[in-house]
Amino acid sequence: MKIAFVVPGFAADENDWCIPAHTDIVRELARTNQVHVFSMRYPHRVDVYKIGNAAVHSFNGVGSRGIASAQLWQNVLRAMAREQERERFDVIHAIFGSEAGCVAVIAGKLFRAPGVVWLVNGEMVGLRELGYGADLIARQRWMNRLILRYADCVLCGSQQTAETARARKAKARVELLPLGVSLERFATSPSPSLSRRGATAHPPSWQERVTAPKPAPYQGGCATFVNVGSLVSVKDQATLLVAFWRVRQQLRDARLTIAGVGPLEEDLRASARELEIQECVTFAGNVPHEELAELYRNGDVFVQASRHEGQGMALLEAAACGCAVCGTNVGALRDLARANAAVACAVGDADALADAMLCAYTNRVGLRERARQQVECEYNLSTLGARLENLYKRLKQGA
């Protein structure tokens, strides 16, 4: 099949992960299909280049607004039309709604190919108190309404997102099909093939901080909690710090590692000092994607504190690496909890999050096994790649 992906941004080269789950699914499908990626705003150059077997067309639309944005859309559609003339696309698939999804739907109608849009972010929400979500922006609301009406299929990364899309009376077919996890990269022990390629050749500075000497074990060992995500309000690490302070009342030697960067880092560090937990909280900064698996393997429990997740990849990666999983009842964690593979709690409730953390740590042996099994069955990258190909074939046949 010949597949077009439309994305806001994509890896600039073989060493740039950009959004890793997107790179992974493109690589997976490009093994046996002809794949073209049309990346609208990143990387910051106009180019055609290769990532794996996929051809990437980049347009450097960063900062484009108004007339310039319309010109960007036109440039993308013209490039797609040139490829269509060489050989027809069998499907046009956007990752993310809003602009990328809208362009994919328009292209599908122009080229008479099925238009698919993957909703895996904040397309269906508007959290005004956080300034987060596409619903807060009139132009994006309009584009997402168009997608729900005119796409041939809307894929959702979690059941919660699918329920929201259906509740908006989508005329498009709505299906649950999440982004997948590479079980070669994320596993309970390092992959020999990755080791041969040098994926963990040099311990970075973050690893030295995370694996610094820990206090002596207390009542059964040192509980290690891990959180991975941008340091922004929707990820709500502020509530996580308060919850962790409460966990420390019962697990005095517990430790927390927060991996990620963002505008709230200094505020979060200040909160840790105010709570007097700065000595047992590590801000690991930007951990390279290829080194995240080792971070997860060093943890007992992965904690999600987010106020919203369209899906959430970090908790699935952590589960694949052997962490028990707990946190807020949103995104993929909600789905894991319904399968008895995670401990879920209310959003924004520090007491409830602390209870979930303690419960997950106490029951970590059973939880980590059930979570790992769920990832292997429901979020396996290769399995989801095959499911996508089957979906494309059905859509092409009009089924």
C-alpha positions as CSV (number, residue, x, y, z in Angstrom):
1,M,0.0,0.0,0.0
2,K,1.0,3.6,-0.4
3,I,0.3,5.5,2.8
4,A,0.5,9.3,3.5
5,F,0.9,10.5,7.0
6,V,0.2,14.2,7.8
7,V,1.8,15.4,11.0
8,P,2.6,18.7,12.7
9,G,6.2,17.7,13.3
10,F,8.4,14.6,12.7
11,A,12.0,13.5,13.4
12,A,14.5,15.8,11.6
13,D,17.0,12.9,11.1
14,E,17.7,9.4,12.3
15,N,18.9,10.6,15.7
16,D,15.9,12.9,16.4
17,W,13.0,11.2,18.2
18,C,10.7,14.2,18.1
19,I,7.6,12.3,19.1
20,P,8.9,8.7,19.4
21,A,5.6,6.8,19.1
22,H,5.0,8.5,15.7
23,T,8.4,7.6,14.5
24,D,7.9,4.0,15.6
25,I,4.6,3.5,13.8
26,V,5.9,5.1,10.6
27,R,9.0,2.9,10.7
28,E,6.8,-0.2,11.4
29,L,4.5,0.4,8.4
30,A,7.4,1.5,6.1
31,R,8.9,-2.0,6.4
32,T,6.3,-3.4,4.0
33,N,4.5,-0.4,2.6
34,Q,5.4,2.8,0.7
35,V,5.1,5.5,3.3
36,H,5.3,9.3,2.8
37,V,5.2,11.6,5.8
38,F,4.2,15.3,5.3
39,S,5.5,17.2,8.2
40,M,3.9,20.7,8.3
41,R,5.9,22.7,10.9
42,Y,8.9,20.8,12.1
43,P,11.8,20.2,11.3
44,H,12.7,23.8,10.5
45,R,13.7,23.3,6.9
46,V,12.1,22.6,3.6
47,D,13.4,19.2,2.5
48,V,12.7,15.6,1.4
49,Y,14.7,13.0,3.3
50,K,14.5,9.4,4.7
51,I,13.7,8.1,8.1
52,G,14.1,4.3,7.8
53,N,12.3,3.3,4.6
54,A,9.8,6.3,4.8
55,A,10.2,9.5,2.8
56,V,9.6,12.6,4.8
57,H,8.5,15.9,3.2
58,S,9.1,18.9,5.6
59,F,7.7,22.4,5.0
60,N,9.1,24.5,7.9
61,G,5.7,26.1,8.7
62,V,6.8,27.1,12.2
63,G,5.1,30.4,13.2
64,S,2.8,30.4,10.2
65,R,-0.5,32.1,10.9
66,G,-3.4,33.6,8.8
67,I,-2.5,33.9,5.1
68,A,0.9,32.2,5.8
69,S,-0.9,29.2,7.3
70,A,-3.2,29.0,4.3
71,Q,-0.1,29.0,2.1
72,L,1.4,26.2,4.2
73,W,-1.7,24.1,3.7
74,Q,-1.5,24.7,0.0
75,N,2.2,23.7,-0.2
76,V,1.5,20.5,1.6
77,L,-1.5,19.6,-0.6
78,R,0.5,20.4,-3.7
79,A,3.3,18.1,-2.6
80,M,0.8,15.4,-1.9
81,A,-0.7,15.9,-5.3
82,R,2.7,15.4,-7.0
83,E,3.1,12.1,-5.1
84,Q,-0.5,11.2,-6.0
85,E,0.3,11.6,-9.7
86,R,3.3,9.2,-9.4
87,E,1.1,6.6,-7.7
88,R,-2.2,6.9,-6.0
89,F,-2.4,6.9,-2.2
90,D,-4.4,4.1,-0.7
91,V,-5.0,6.0,2.6
92,I,-4.2,9.4,4.0
93,H,-3.7,9.4,7.8
94,A,-3.2,12.3,10.2
95,I,-1.6,11.9,13.6
96,F,-3.3,14.5,15.7
97,G,-6.5,16.3,14.9
98,S,-6.8,20.1,14.4
99,E,-4.6,21.3,11.5
100,A,-2.9,18.0,10.5
101,G,-6.3,16.2,10.7
102,C,-8.0,18.9,8.7
103,V,-5.4,18.7,5.9
104,A,-5.7,14.9,5.8
105,V,-9.5,15.0,5.5
106,I,-9.3,17.6,2.7
107,A,-6.6,15.6,0.9
108,G,-8.7,12.4,1.2
109,K,-11.6,14.1,-0.5
110,L,-9.4,15.6,-3.2
111,F,-7.6,12.4,-4.0
112,R,-10.5,10.0,-3.3
113,A,-8.6,8.1,-0.7
114,P,-9.8,7.2,2.8
115,G,-9.0,9.9,5.3
116,V,-8.0,8.7,8.8
117,V,-7.3,10.9,11.8
118,W,-5.7,9.7,15.1
119,L,-6.8,11.6,18.2
120,V,-4.1,11.1,20.9
121,N,-3.8,14.5,22.5
122,G,-6.0,17.3,23.7
123,E,-8.2,17.6,20.7
124,M,-11.4,16.9,22.6
125,V,-10.9,18.9,25.8
126,G,-10.7,22.5,27.0
127,L,-9.3,22.9,30.5
128,R,-9.7,26.7,30.9
129,E,-8.0,26.9,34.3
130,L,-4.9,25.4,32.7
131,G,-5.1,27.0,29.4
132,Y,-5.0,23.6,27.8
133,G,-6.9,21.9,25.0
134,A,-8.1,22.5,21.5
135,D,-11.6,23.4,22.6
136,L,-10.3,26.7,24.0
137,I,-9.4,27.9,20.5
138,A,-12.2,28.6,18.1
139,R,-10.2,27.8,14.9
140,Q,-9.2,24.4,16.3
141,R,-12.8,23.6,17.5
142,W,-14.0,24.2,14.0
143,M,-11.3,22.0,12.5
144,N,-12.0,19.1,14.9
145,R,-15.7,19.4,14.2
146,L,-14.9,19.1,10.5
147,I,-12.8,16.0,11.2
148,L,-15.6,14.3,13.2
149,R,-18.0,15.0,10.4
150,Y,-15.9,14.2,7.2
151,A,-13.1,11.8,8.1
152,D,-13.7,8.2,7.0
153,C,-12.3,7.0,10.3
154,V,-11.3,8.6,13.6
155,L,-8.9,6.5,15.7
156,C,-8.6,7.2,19.5
157,G,-5.7,6.3,21.7
158,S,-7.9,5.6,24.7
159,Q,-11.5,4.6,25.4
160,Q,-12.1,7.9,27.1
161,T,-11.2,9.8,24.0
162,A,-13.4,7.5,21.9
163,E,-16.3,8.1,24.2
164,T,-15.9,11.9,24.0
165,A,-15.7,11.7,20.1
166,R,-18.9,9.6,19.9
167,A,-20.7,11.9,22.4
168,R,-20.1,14.8,19.9
169,K,-22.2,12.9,17.4
170,A,-19.3,12.1,15.1
171,K,-20.4,11.0,11.6
172,A,-17.0,9.4,11.1
173,R,-16.4,5.9,12.2
174,V,-14.8,6.0,15.6
175,E,-12.5,3.2,16.7
176,L,-10.2,2.5,19.6
177,L,-6.7,1.9,18.3
178,P,-3.9,3.3,20.4
179,L,-0.3,4.1,19.5
180,G,2.0,1.2,20.2
181,V,5.1,0.5,22.3
182,S,8.3,-1.0,21.0
183,L,8.7,-4.1,23.1
184,E,12.3,-4.4,21.8
185,R,13.2,-1.0,23.3
186,F,11.0,-1.2,26.4
187,A,11.4,-4.5,28.2
188,T,12.2,-5.9,31.6
189,S,15.8,-6.4,30.6
190,P,18.0,-4.7,27.9
191,S,17.6,-6.1,24.4
192,P,20.8,-7.7,23.1
193,S,20.3,-6.2,19.7
194,L,20.0,-2.7,21.2
195,S,23.1,-3.3,23.3
196,R,25.0,-4.3,20.1
197,R,23.9,-1.0,18.5
198,G,25.2,0.9,21.5
199,A,21.9,2.2,22.8
200,T,23.3,2.3,26.4
201,A,26.9,2.8,25.7
202,H,27.7,5.8,28.0
203,P,25.9,6.5,31.3
204,P,24.6,10.1,31.1
205,S,24.6,12.6,33.9
206,W,20.9,12.1,34.6
207,Q,21.7,8.4,35.4
208,E,24.4,9.4,37.9
209,R,21.9,11.6,39.7
210,V,19.2,8.9,39.7
211,T,21.5,6.1,40.9
212,A,23.2,8.2,43.6
213,P,23.6,6.4,47.0
214,K,20.2,5.8,48.7
215,P,19.3,5.6,52.3
216,A,19.4,2.3,54.1
217,P,16.3,0.2,53.5
218,Y,13.4,0.8,55.8
219,Q,10.7,-1.8,56.6
220,G,11.0,-3.9,53.4
221,G,13.1,-1.7,51.2
222,C,13.4,1.7,49.5
223,A,10.3,2.4,47.4
224,T,11.2,4.1,44.1
225,F,8.5,6.1,42.2
226,V,9.0,7.4,38.7
227,N,7.1,10.1,36.7
228,V,8.0,11.1,33.1
229,G,6.4,14.1,31.4
230,S,6.9,17.7,30.5
231,L,6.9,20.0,33.5
232,V,3.7,21.8,32.5
233,S,0.4,22.4,34.3
234,V,-1.6,19.6,32.6
235,K,0.9,17.0,33.9
236,D,0.3,18.3,37.4
237,Q,3.6,17.3,39.1
238,A,2.6,19.9,41.8
239,T,-0.1,17.5,43.1
240,L,2.4,14.6,42.7
241,L,4.8,16.3,45.1
242,V,2.2,16.8,47.7
243,A,1.1,13.2,47.3
244,F,4.7,12.0,47.6
245,W,5.1,14.0,50.8
246,R,2.2,12.1,52.2
247,V,3.6,8.8,51.0
248,R,6.8,9.6,52.9
249,Q,4.8,9.6,56.1
250,Q,4.5,5.8,55.7
251,L,7.4,4.9,53.5
252,R,10.2,7.0,55.1
253,D,12.8,6.0,52.6
254,A,10.7,6.4,49.5
255,R,12.2,8.2,46.6
256,L,10.7,10.0,43.6
257,T,12.3,10.7,40.2
258,I,10.7,13.2,37.9
259,A,12.1,13.1,34.3
260,G,11.2,16.0,32.0
261,V,11.7,19.7,31.3
262,G,9.4,22.6,31.1
263,P,8.5,26.1,32.4
264,L,7.4,24.9,35.8
265,E,10.7,23.3,36.8
266,E,11.7,26.1,39.2
267,D,8.3,26.2,40.8
268,L,8.3,22.5,41.3
269,R,11.8,22.6,42.9
270,A,10.6,25.3,45.2
271,S,7.6,23.2,46.2
272,A,9.9,20.2,47.0
273,R,11.9,22.5,49.3
274,E,8.8,23.8,51.0
275,L,7.7,20.3,51.6
276,E,11.2,19.4,52.8
277,I,11.4,16.5,50.4
278,Q,14.1,17.9,48.2
279,E,16.6,15.3,49.3
280,C,14.5,12.4,48.1
281,V,13.1,14.0,44.9
282,T,15.4,13.8,41.8
283,F,14.6,16.2,38.9
284,A,16.3,14.1,36.2
285,G,15.8,16.7,33.4
286,N,15.6,15.6,29.7
287,V,16.3,11.9,29.7
288,P,17.1,10.8,26.1
289,H,14.4,8.5,24.7
290,E,16.7,5.6,24.1
291,E,17.8,5.7,27.8
292,L,14.3,5.9,29.3
293,A,14.0,2.1,29.6
294,E,16.8,2.0,32.1
295,L,15.1,4.7,34.2
296,Y,11.9,2.7,34.2
297,R,13.7,-0.5,35.2
298,N,15.2,1.3,38.2
299,G,11.7,2.1,39.5
300,D,9.1,0.2,41.4
301,V,6.0,2.2,40.5
302,F,5.3,4.6,37.7
303,V,3.0,7.5,38.8
304,Q,0.8,9.5,36.4
305,A,-0.5,12.8,37.9
306,S,-1.9,14.3,34.6
307,R,-5.2,16.1,34.5
308,H,-5.7,14.9,30.9
309,E,-4.1,12.4,28.6
310,G,-5.4,11.5,25.1
311,Q,-3.5,8.3,25.6
312,G,-0.2,8.6,27.5
313,M,2.9,6.7,26.3
314,A,5.2,7.0,29.3
315,L,3.0,4.8,31.6
316,L,2.8,2.1,28.9
317,E,6.6,2.2,28.3
318,A,7.1,1.9,32.1
319,A,4.7,-1.1,32.3
320,A,6.6,-2.8,29.5
321,C,9.8,-2.4,31.6
322,G,8.3,-4.0,34.7
323,C,6.9,-1.0,36.7
324,A,3.6,-1.2,38.5
325,V,1.4,1.7,37.4
326,C,-0.9,4.1,39.2
327,G,-2.3,7.6,38.9
328,T,-5.1,9.7,37.6
329,N,-8.0,8.1,35.9
330,V,-7.4,9.5,32.4
331,G,-6.1,8.2,29.1
332,A,-4.6,4.7,28.8
333,L,-4.3,4.4,32.6
334,R,-8.1,4.4,32.9
335,D,-8.1,1.5,30.4
336,L,-5.4,-0.4,32.4
337,A,-7.3,0.1,35.6
338,R,-10.5,-1.3,34.1
339,A,-8.4,-4.4,33.3
340,N,-7.2,-4.6,36.9
341,A,-3.7,-3.7,35.7
342,A,-3.3,-0.3,37.4
343,V,-4.5,1.7,40.4
344,A,-6.5,4.8,39.3
345,C,-7.6,7.8,41.4
346,A,-9.4,11.1,40.9
347,V,-7.7,14.0,39.1
348,G,-6.1,16.7,41.2
349,D,-6.6,14.9,44.6
350,A,-3.3,14.6,46.4
351,D,-4.7,12.3,49.1
352,A,-6.2,9.9,46.6
353,L,-3.0,9.9,44.6
354,A,-1.0,9.1,47.7
355,D,-3.3,6.2,48.5
356,A,-2.9,5.0,44.9
357,M,0.9,5.1,45.2
358,L,0.9,3.2,48.4
359,C,-1.6,0.6,47.1
360,A,0.5,0.2,43.9
361,Y,3.7,-0.2,45.9
362,T,2.1,-2.7,48.2
363,N,0.7,-4.8,45.4
364,R,3.5,-4.1,42.9
365,V,4.3,-7.8,42.1
366,G,0.8,-8.6,40.7
367,L,0.3,-5.2,39.2
368,R,3.5,-5.1,37.2
369,E,2.8,-8.6,35.7
370,R,-0.8,-7.7,34.7
371,A,0.3,-4.3,33.3
372,R,3.1,-5.9,31.3
373,Q,0.7,-8.5,29.9
374,Q,-1.8,-5.7,28.9
375,V,0.9,-3.8,27.0
376,E,2.1,-7.0,25.2
377,C,-1.5,-7.8,24.2
378,E,-3.1,-4.4,23.6
379,Y,-0.2,-1.9,22.9
380,N,2.4,-4.0,21.1
381,L,3.8,-1.9,18.2
382,S,4.0,-4.8,15.7
383,T,0.5,-6.0,16.5
384,L,-0.9,-2.4,16.1
385,G,0.9,-2.0,12.9
386,A,-0.9,-5.1,11.5
387,R,-4.2,-3.8,12.9
388,L,-3.7,-0.5,11.0
389,E,-2.9,-2.3,7.8
390,N,-6.1,-4.3,8.1
391,L,-8.1,-1.1,8.8
392,Y,-6.6,0.5,5.7
393,K,-7.6,-2.4,3.6
394,R,-11.2,-2.4,4.9
395,L,-11.5,1.3,4.3
396,K,-10.1,1.0,0.8
397,Q,-12.7,-1.8,0.1
398,G,-15.5,0.4,1.5
399,A,-16.1,-2.1,4.4
